[in-house]
Each structure stands twice: as C-alpha cells, then as structure tokens.
Amino acid sequence: MALYTAPITHRPEHDGSTLDSPHVTYFLAVEYASDAWRAMLDKSCGELLPATDLGVVDVSGQFTKEMFVGEATAEVELAHVGTSSIGFRVTIYQGGQQCAVITTVLAQLADGRTRSRPLSHEQRTALERFTQM
C-alpha cells in the first residue's frame, strides 16, 4: 500500500469559475482518487506503463463521511492484476477518519485503442514495486 497526501481543492468549472462551497462533490473525490493512483503508478512503473495507455473499465465508490476541501490522505492499493487490466483501491481519509473507498479498474489499450493488450513481464515486475511502497 502506498500513501498519497495532497489537499482536495475545487477545480475551475469550464467557464473558469470555482465553487464557494467547502463540500467535496463525488466527482471531485473520484478525481482525487485518480490523482492518487496515477501518482503511485508513475512512481512504480514510469514509462513502462503510462496512464495514457490505460482505459477505464469500471469506477465505483462508497462514501461513508462527507468530505470538505482541504488536507486529505489516500491509501492506494493495487487490488488486482489481470491479463491486461489492473485495479486500484483508494481509501480517502480526512481528519483521521475514512471518508470514501473508490475502486478503479483500467485496461492497457492496444494501438487503435479499440481493444486491450496484455501486460508485459516488465510491466508486471514494475507493478510488484507498487506493492512494496
């Protein structure tokens, strides 16, 4: 399991405005979880498995406590390694309390991005480093 710590902040809307509410919307929490697994993937795999070569297969979230903009910590786990897919479980905490668990399954895409491509031995070895962080 790897730890990711960064503040959760509102991102500008398409028109450049920001929200005034301190409440974190579900999609902002999913973006935060994506930032967390991507940072850990970059750290463990680098160019061997760039996030841009992955396509989202499934995203799910369970929210147990309201989140607010500000400091947060995420525990990032590599939950699944398949033939061409990987799954991450990101548990988000604020103030020492669990707020959400967001799981994401991604598949490595082949050229043309219309089908998946199996993970290589080198990619699997790099993913093993993820579990040792």
Disulfide bonds with the S-S distance in Angstrom:
none
